[in-house]
Amino acid sequence: MSGIFGVVSQKNCLDDLFYGTDYHSHLGTQFAGLAVWEEKGLMRKIHDIRGTQFKAKFYEDYKKMTGNKGIGVISALDEQPICVNSKFGPFAIVTNGYIDNADELASQLYKEGKSLSEIIEGRVNLTELVAKLIINGKDLISGIEYMFSRIAGSCSLLILKQEGIYAARDRYGYTPLVVGQRDKDWAVASETTAFSNLGFKIKKYLQPGEIIFMDKQGIKPKRKGSGINQICAFLWIYTGFPASSYEGITVEVVRERCGMFLAKDDHVKRDVVSGVPDSGTTHAIGYAMESKVPFRRCLVKYTPGFDRSYTPPSQETRDLIAKMKLIPIQEIVKGNCLVICDDSIVRGTQFKNYTIQKLLETGAKEIHLRIACPPLMFPCKFNYSTRSIHELAARRAIKSIEGKDITNVKEYLNEDSVKYRKMVGWITKDLGVNTIKYQRLNDMVKAIGLPKEKLCLYCWTEREP
């Protein structure tokens, strides 16, 4: 997942643009970019942020930029923003999402005699692809609607033009967009976290498929929402920042409730409850609140500058981050039976090779993993995260149990079935812990607080809207 931010101000917007974009740094680890409309036209800066922080890369750049409107992005995959000269005039665009049929769409554009210039390692830049699809419309609004109709996957976007900023939320609402107001200044963001310290107040959450225009006079509706909402449940479980809220529901509170559900009817011997920093911490706090077992930090993260080990695309980078960022505290770990809470088990390699190994070497007596969501079964089609079934720990367990890859995993989705218990048992043994308890799907939905039909649960159920 990427994070996008835009602002229209009565004066120079660059401080707001710089810090508002930076407040999305937890969402991407590959590239970042800013675009601003200056007196002479579009000004854009893009940097590779792998192994560094947004602020360090852009601090000198943004001081040299000026303008009253701009957009920014922290990207999980592609270089952004993309700047385009078109029949609609020049514009810059940033996107958040993933296009599952990108190759098919690119091939069709080539057949029509159109070109794509941002090709890296044979892969098209998804943001450029979105821009080229939008240009097919009679105007920007119909172009965005056309793009929505062609893509499989998801796309929320911001478009910067001389007259203002267009904001469009994905037609099924997989990714969020929210508008904020500060006096006569306006902002739009993926994360409400970007607003608080900049003085913006939440004005409205965009509806799925909704398009608005934002200028110095305020916001103007351009297209109503679709009424179909399938916002990603994983935003609350892992991806989102603790202080952010989606559909009016705050991440931190949901994670506390997740931990409380995990603690119910859990009777293992426990001396200490702890979480894997950062996203597992609040799940552990909720577990401790419900169980009355003391919360203590068995693992601490070395500086906030380390990337999230889930998001980088290469296994080598993920492993390096997992190895280096967590440090165990011997006086808390040694001789104790630990309940360790985390958001999810994706591939399981970091848990097995680094987290669990560190705790055992530090003297943990027992380790009981408590996971805030059900086993991940299907690679995400709507955001850039897991791309292969074979990456997932649950699928490796199923292959080992069945002796082969199988496509029908319905029995393993039933949390009360024998095969589900076998799968969890295999993962428990593979990771080298005493027990694992996953969150039940209905309990996760209750913790979030939205009806099941308003959530994307694809990676657990394979159900699409």
NUPA-87126 format. One record per residue (C-alpha): residue number from 1; x, y, z. Coordinates in pm, 1 decimal. Layout:
// NUPA-87126
  seq         x         y         z
  NUM         X         Y         Z
...
***
This chain:
// NUPA-87126
  seq         x         y         z
    1       0.0       0.0       0.0
    2     112.2     353.8     -76.0
    3      12.5     677.8      93.8
    4    -100.7     991.7     -90.6
    5    -147.9    1349.3      30.9
    6    -260.4    1672.3    -132.2
    7    -309.6    2027.9      -9.4
    8    -450.7    2356.4    -138.1
    9    -353.4    2658.4      70.9
   10    -414.0    3030.9      69.5
   11     -35.8    3073.3      86.3
   12     276.6    2863.8      17.6
   13     176.1    2501.8      85.8
   14     519.4    2336.7      98.0
   15     548.3    2292.4     474.8
   16     206.7    2124.2     481.0
   17     289.8    1916.2     173.2
   18     625.9    1804.1     311.5
   19     503.1    1701.3     656.4
   20     165.7    1574.0     538.0
   21     337.9    1338.2     295.3
   22     591.5    1235.4     558.2
   23     307.1    1123.9     786.9
   24     245.4     844.3     534.1
   25     596.8     698.7     560.6
   26     471.7     378.2     727.4
   27     289.5     284.2     405.6
   28     574.2     254.3     154.2
   29     945.4     186.5     139.6
   30    1047.5     219.5    -225.9
   31     998.3     568.0    -370.1
   32     856.9     902.9    -268.6
   33     769.8    1216.2    -460.4
   34     630.2    1567.8    -444.0
   35     469.4    1777.8    -715.6
   36     370.2    2142.4    -677.5
   37     219.7    2395.7    -914.6
   38     460.9    2689.3    -928.5
   39     425.6    3012.0   -1126.8
   40     611.4    2853.2   -1418.7
   41     408.9    2531.8   -1405.0
   42     461.5    2185.1   -1258.9
   43     764.5    2116.0   -1040.3
   44     834.1    1755.6    -941.6
   45    1085.8    1572.8    -724.2
   46    1119.2    1193.2    -686.1
   47    1367.7    1001.9    -472.4
   48    1447.2     639.7    -397.8
   49    1384.1     603.5     -21.9
   50    1502.9     245.3      20.6
   51    1729.1     239.6     323.9
   52    1659.8     601.0     418.3
   53    1379.8     829.9     534.0
   54    1154.9    1064.5     339.7
   55    1256.6    1368.6     545.8
   56    1627.5    1318.6     481.1
   57    1579.5    1283.0     105.4
   58    1341.1    1573.9      53.6
   59    1438.4    1832.2     315.5
   60    1660.6    2036.5      84.0
   61    1429.5    1989.5    -216.6
   62    1112.7    2115.2     -59.8
   63    1282.5    2429.7      66.9
   64    1344.0    2523.4    -298.3
   65     985.2    2458.2    -411.2
   66     698.2    2704.2    -381.5
   67     328.9    2711.8    -467.5
   68     -14.1    2707.9    -307.2
   69    -114.3    2358.2    -415.5
   70      66.3    2025.3    -435.6
   71      48.3    1647.7    -404.8
   72     284.1    1393.5    -250.3
   73     324.3    1017.1    -227.2
   74     507.0     749.8     -30.8
   75     511.3     461.9    -277.2
   76     526.7      90.0    -212.3
   77     616.4       6.0    -573.0
   78     652.5     265.2    -849.3
   79     818.7     599.0    -898.1
   80     561.4     874.8    -854.8
   81     425.3    1139.3    -922.9
   82     388.5    1102.8   -1299.0
   83     365.7    1429.9   -1496.2
   84     169.7    1430.1   -1822.3
   85      99.4    1675.8   -2102.5
   86    -241.7    1584.5   -2242.5
   87    -553.4    1712.7   -2417.4
   88    -664.5    1816.0   -2067.2
   89    -349.7    2023.1   -2028.2
   90     -54.8    1933.4   -1804.0
   91    -118.5    1747.3   -1478.8
   92      60.6    1541.6   -1213.3
   93     -88.1    1223.6   -1067.6
   94     -24.8     999.0    -766.0
   95    -200.9     670.1    -695.7
   96    -256.5     413.9    -423.8
   97    -359.0      59.6    -509.2
   98    -268.0    -229.7    -735.5
   99    -380.6    -317.2   -1088.6
  100    -400.6    -691.5   -1130.7
  101    -457.1    -677.1   -1508.6
  102    -183.0    -420.6   -1582.1
  103     -10.5    -631.6   -1849.7
  104    -336.1    -686.2   -2037.3
  105    -421.2    -314.6   -2027.1
  106     -69.6    -216.4   -2139.8
  107     -90.2    -458.2   -2435.3
  108    -418.3    -300.0   -2542.0
  109    -264.3      47.6   -2528.4
  110      25.1     -69.2   -2748.5
  111    -221.9    -208.8   -3004.3
  112    -391.1     131.8   -3011.5
  113     -57.5     291.1   -3102.2
  114       2.0     443.6   -2758.7
  115     322.4     416.4   -2559.1
  116     433.6     382.6   -2197.9
  117     769.8     532.3   -2110.5
  118     818.3     429.4   -1745.3
  119     924.7      66.6   -1799.0
  120    1147.9     -94.5   -1534.4
  121    1261.9    -457.5   -1562.7
  122     985.9    -521.7   -1814.7
  123     711.3    -398.5   -1581.2
  124     494.1     -96.1   -1649.0
  125     459.8     186.3   -1399.8
  126     104.6     149.3   -1267.0
  127      61.1     522.1   -1207.1
  128     157.4     602.0   -1566.9
  129     -81.5     330.9   -1685.5
  130    -363.3     491.7   -1485.3
  131    -279.7     832.6   -1636.5
  132    -289.8     692.2   -1991.6
  133    -628.2     528.6   -1926.3
  134    -771.3     852.2   -1785.4
  135    -668.9    1043.3   -2098.7
  136    -919.9     830.3   -2293.7
  137   -1207.0    1024.7   -2138.0
  138   -1377.8    1334.5   -2273.5
  139   -1268.2    1515.7   -1958.8
  140   -1088.1    1420.8   -1638.2
  141   -1401.8    1300.0   -1459.6
  142   -1515.0    1071.8   -1740.4
  143   -1152.0     963.0   -1779.7
  144   -1133.9     855.9   -1415.7
  145   -1464.1     671.6   -1454.2
  146   -1328.7     498.2   -1765.3
  147   -1015.0     395.4   -1576.8
  148   -1226.8     254.7   -1293.3
  149   -1424.0      46.2   -1542.7
  150   -1111.9    -103.1   -1702.8
  151    -894.4    -202.6   -1408.6
  152    -906.9    -519.5   -1201.9
  153    -777.2    -433.8    -858.1
  154    -797.0     -94.2    -691.0
  155    -692.1     265.9    -741.4
  156    -736.8     582.3    -537.5
  157    -570.1     890.6    -682.3
  158    -493.6    1261.1    -671.6
  159    -450.8    1474.4    -983.4
  160    -283.4    1815.5    -960.6
  161    -377.0    2075.4   -1219.7
  162    -326.2    2449.9   -1235.9
  163    -679.4    2513.2   -1112.9
  164    -668.5    2270.9    -818.7
  165    -662.6    1905.8    -709.6
  166    -896.9    1624.2    -813.1
  167    -932.6    1340.1    -561.9
  168   -1094.8    1005.3    -643.9
  169   -1139.5     711.6    -411.0
  170   -1126.7     356.6    -543.4
  171   -1469.7     253.1    -671.7
  172   -1505.7     -25.0    -412.9
  173   -1331.9     166.6    -136.4
  174   -1047.1     -77.8     -78.5
  175    -818.7     215.6       2.2
  176    -930.5     523.6     199.0
  177    -927.6     895.1     123.2
  178   -1027.8    1163.4     372.0
  179   -1062.8    1541.6     338.7
  180    -945.8    1784.9     606.0
  181   -1003.2    2157.4     657.9
  182    -801.1    2425.4     838.1
  183    -971.3    2763.9     809.9
  184    -963.6    2825.0     431.1
  185    -697.2    2560.1     359.9
  186    -789.5    2210.0     240.8
  187    -608.6    1876.9     241.1
  188    -679.3    1520.5     131.0
  189    -494.5    1215.7     262.3
  190    -484.4     839.2     283.4
  191    -426.7     866.2     658.3
  192    -601.7    1098.9     904.4
  193    -273.6    1091.9    1098.5
  194    -149.7    1355.0     854.1
  195    -402.7    1612.0     979.8
  196    -370.1    1646.1    1354.7
  197     -34.0    1818.7    1399.5
  198     -90.1    2034.7    1091.1
  199    -412.1    2173.8    1236.0
  200    -656.3    2015.1     989.5
  201    -988.2    1874.4    1108.7
  202   -1161.4    1584.3     936.0
  203   -1428.6    1724.7     705.2
  204   -1541.3    1410.5     523.7
  205   -1445.0    1056.3     435.0
  206   -1475.5    1010.0      60.5
  207   -1718.2     736.7     -39.0
  208   -1610.4     454.6    -272.1
  209   -1600.9     585.6    -627.6
  210   -1653.1     944.6    -517.0
  211   -1466.1    1220.3    -703.3
  212   -1419.8    1573.7    -570.0
  213   -1237.9    1887.2    -682.8
  214   -1047.4    2098.1    -431.4
  215    -931.9    2458.2    -479.7
  216    -886.7    2775.0    -272.6
  217   -1264.9    2817.5    -253.9
  218   -1319.5    2473.0     -99.8
  219   -1433.0    2130.4    -219.9
  220   -1679.7    2066.1    -500.9
  221   -1846.0    1727.7    -565.4
  222   -1787.0    1585.4    -913.4
  223   -1919.8    1230.5    -884.6
  224   -2125.6    1058.8    -617.4
  225   -2002.6     745.5    -445.4
  226   -2105.7     401.1    -565.1
  227   -2257.8     280.3    -238.9
  228   -2041.5     -33.5    -244.2
  229   -1781.8     -33.4      31.4
  230   -1514.9    -302.3      61.8
  231   -1246.5    -123.8     263.5
  232    -940.2    -335.4     342.3
  233    -972.3    -489.6     689.8
  234    -593.5    -521.8     711.7
  235    -571.4    -141.1     749.9
  236    -687.6    -179.6    1109.6
  237    -497.2    -500.6    1179.5
  238    -155.3    -399.5    1044.3
  239    -114.9    -145.4     766.5
  240    -261.9     168.8     919.9
  241     -98.5     403.2    1167.8
  242    -235.9     367.2    1524.7
  243    -370.0     724.6    1538.4
  244    -547.9     702.7    1202.2
  245    -916.8     636.0    1155.7
  246   -1104.9     489.4     860.6
  247   -1480.6     524.5     825.2
  248   -1461.5     697.9    1165.4
  249   -1308.0     393.3    1340.3
  250    -966.6     443.9    1502.4
  251    -692.1     186.2    1443.5
  252    -559.4     182.1    1800.9
  253    -900.6     102.7    1948.2
  254    -960.0    -181.3    1700.1
  255    -623.6    -336.7    1786.2
  256    -705.5    -324.9    2155.8
  257   -1032.7    -504.2    2085.2
  258    -851.3    -763.7    1872.5
  259    -622.3    -841.4    2164.3
  260    -915.8    -867.0    2401.4
  261   -1087.1   -1120.1    2174.8
  262    -765.3   -1324.8    2160.8
  263    -748.8   -1336.7    2541.0
  264   -1101.5   -1471.3    2584.7
  265   -1102.7   -1842.2    2669.5
  266    -723.8   -1858.3    2647.0
  267    -597.1   -2062.7    2938.8
  268    -228.7   -2126.3    2866.9
  269      19.7   -2053.8    3145.5
  270     141.2   -1693.7    3097.0
  271     376.1   -1480.8    3297.0
  272     410.3   -1194.1    3051.9
  273     214.8   -1054.4    2756.2
  274     417.5    -878.2    2490.3
  275     380.5    -759.0    2133.2
  276     605.6    -757.7    1828.0
  277     676.7    -386.5    1767.0
  278     517.1    -181.8    1637.1
  279     186.5    -314.1    1510.1
  280     170.4    -607.9    1752.1
  281     208.3    -386.1    2058.8
  282    -151.2    -267.1    2085.4
  283    -289.9    -615.3    2021.4
  284     -82.1    -721.5    2322.8
  285    -211.9    -431.2    2532.6
  286    -567.5    -542.6    2459.6
  287    -477.3    -901.6    2549.5
  288    -327.4    -784.7    2879.8
  289    -633.7    -569.6    2956.8
  290    -865.6    -866.8    2915.6
  291    -646.1   -1136.9    3073.5
  292    -508.5    -924.0    3360.7
  293    -162.8   -1066.9    3279.0
  294     102.4    -790.8    3290.6
  295     208.1    -630.2    2964.5
  296     586.9    -600.0    2935.5
  297     815.5    -532.2    2640.9
  298    1011.7    -847.4    2561.7
  299    1124.1    -696.9    2230.9
  300    1203.4    -335.4    2150.1
  301    1260.6    -183.1    1808.0
  302    1586.4      -4.4    1737.8
  303    1489.8     346.9    1615.8
  304    1179.2     432.9    1414.9
  305    1398.2     455.5    1102.8
  306    1379.8      83.0    1027.6
  307    1131.9      -3.3     754.4
  308     839.1    -234.4     814.6
  309     960.0    -581.7     726.7
  310     629.6    -676.2     559.6
  311     644.7    -413.2     286.2
  312     985.0    -430.7     105.4
  313     955.8    -644.6    -209.7
  314    1263.8    -864.8    -170.4
  315    1291.5   -1146.6      82.9
  316    1655.9   -1055.2     142.0
  317    1562.6    -701.5     248.5
  318    1274.2    -822.8     465.4
  319    1505.6   -1067.7     642.1
  320    1771.1    -805.5     703.8
  321    1518.6    -566.4     858.1
  322    1367.9    -842.5    1072.1
  323    1712.7    -942.6    1196.0
  324    1838.9    -595.1    1280.3
  325    1542.7    -400.1    1413.5
  326    1425.6    -609.3    1713.2
  327    1628.3    -642.8    2032.9
  328    1519.6    -873.5    2318.5
  329    1536.7    -772.9    2685.9
  330    1681.7   -1065.5    2878.6
  331    1556.3    -967.2    3223.5
  332    1196.7    -980.8    3099.9
  333    1225.6   -1284.2    2872.1
  334    1440.3   -1528.5    3068.9
  335    1252.5   -1804.8    3247.9
  336     907.5   -1673.5    3162.5
  337     611.3   -1816.5    2972.9
  338     542.9   -1554.1    2709.1
  339     230.3   -1466.2    2516.7
  340     356.3   -1285.2    2206.0
  341      93.6   -1095.3    2007.1
  342     133.4    -985.9    1647.6
  343     -85.4    -865.0    1364.5
  344     -37.3   -1161.1    1130.1
  345     181.3   -1444.3    1009.9
  346     242.9   -1386.1     640.4
  347     541.9   -1589.2     523.9
  348     651.0   -1696.8     872.5
  349    1020.9   -1677.9     787.4
  350    1087.4   -1371.7    1004.2
  351     906.8   -1521.3    1302.3
  352    1091.8   -1850.0    1267.1
  353    1441.8   -1727.8    1190.1
  354    1458.9   -1410.4    1393.9
  355    1180.8   -1326.1    1642.9
  356    1130.4   -1672.3    1792.7
  357    1499.3   -1757.4    1774.8
  358    1592.6   -1440.5    1963.1
  359    1340.9   -1511.7    2239.2
  360    1455.6   -1873.5    2278.4
  361    1821.8   -1774.0    2285.9
  362    1737.7   -1513.1    2548.0
  363    1587.3   -1781.3    2771.7
  364    1211.3   -1786.7    2714.8
  365    1056.3   -2085.4    2892.9
  366     750.3   -2107.9    2666.0
  367     628.4   -1903.2    2368.2
  368     259.7   -1878.3    2279.0
  369     180.3   -1678.8    1964.2
  370    -149.9   -1492.7    1946.4
  371    -228.1   -1356.4    1600.7
  372    -481.3   -1076.0    1548.7
  373    -625.1   -1203.7    1220.0
  374    -704.7   -1546.3    1070.1
  375    -443.9   -1733.3     861.9
  376    -370.9   -1549.2     536.4
  377    -479.1   -1777.4     251.9
  378    -491.8   -1572.9     -68.7
  379    -248.1   -1314.7    -211.1
  380    -393.3    -964.6    -218.5
  381    -529.3    -852.5    -557.2
  382    -596.1    -495.5    -451.2
  383    -271.1    -371.3    -297.2
  384      96.5    -445.4    -335.5
  385     178.7    -696.6     -60.5
  386     191.3   -1073.7    -100.8
  387     198.8   -1172.2    -465.5
  388     223.3   -1553.1    -451.8
  389      25.5   -1826.7    -277.5
  390     352.0   -2011.8    -218.4
  391     477.6   -1724.5       2.3
  392     206.1   -1781.0     261.6
  393     279.2   -1990.9     570.6
  394     -72.6   -2136.7     574.3
  395     -39.4   -2255.8     213.3
  396     296.3   -2419.4     284.8
  397     129.6   -2600.2     573.4
  398    -154.9   -2719.4     349.8
  399      88.0   -2841.8      83.9
  400     279.7   -3040.4     345.3
  401     -38.5   -3191.6     488.8
  402    -190.1   -3278.1     148.9
  403     138.7   -3376.2     -14.1
  404      72.0   -3136.5    -302.3
  405     -65.7   -2793.3    -388.2
  406    -445.7   -2785.8    -386.6
  407    -681.9   -2517.3    -513.9
  408    -987.6   -2600.9    -303.3
  409    -895.4   -2503.8      53.0
  410   -1252.6   -2464.1     179.8
  411   -1205.9   -2715.1     464.3
  412    -903.1   -2523.0     589.4
  413   -1110.0   -2203.6     611.3
  414   -1345.1   -2366.0     863.9
  415   -1201.1   -2269.1    1202.9
  416   -1372.8   -2565.1    1371.9
  417   -1252.6   -2831.8    1128.8
  418    -992.8   -3101.1    1182.3
  419    -795.6   -2978.8     880.4
  420    -781.4   -2623.3    1017.7
  421    -637.4   -2759.3    1344.5
  422    -383.9   -2966.2    1149.5
  423    -277.7   -2657.3     954.4
  424    -230.3   -2450.3    1270.9
  425     -46.0   -2741.4    1430.9
  426     193.5   -2762.2    1135.1
  427     269.3   -2388.7    1153.4
  428     318.1   -2414.7    1529.9
  429     574.2   -2692.3    1487.5
  430     742.4   -2519.5    1194.3
  431     792.1   -2196.8    1389.4
  432     910.7   -2381.2    1700.0
  433     662.2   -2234.2    1949.6
  434     442.9   -2400.4    2209.6
  435     104.6   -2286.3    2077.5
  436     -50.7   -2057.8    1816.4
  437    -398.2   -1911.0    1836.4
  438    -531.3   -1716.0    1538.5
  439    -815.7   -1468.0    1561.3
  440   -1147.7   -1602.6    1441.6
  441   -1280.9   -1417.0    1139.0
  442   -1606.3   -1309.8    1304.1
  443   -1419.7   -1181.9    1610.4
  444   -1189.3    -974.1    1387.4
  445   -1494.1    -826.6    1213.6
  446   -1653.8    -746.9    1551.1
  447   -1332.6    -580.8    1665.5
  448   -1336.5    -354.1    1358.4
  449   -1701.1    -268.7    1410.3
  450   -1825.3    -260.1    1049.3
  451   -2064.6    -512.4     893.6
  452   -1882.1    -796.8     721.7
  453   -2020.4    -695.0     382.1
  454   -1851.1    -353.4     413.1
  455   -1503.0    -503.6     452.1
  456   -1262.4    -656.4     203.9
  457   -1175.9    -996.3     352.3
  458   -1033.0   -1137.3      30.3
  459    -700.3   -1256.8     173.3
  460    -888.2   -1474.1     423.0
  461   -1197.2   -1577.4     222.0
  462   -1124.2   -1511.5    -151.1
  463   -1460.3   -1333.6    -173.7
  464   -1482.3   -1031.5    -402.4
  465   -1758.3    -767.9    -408.2
***
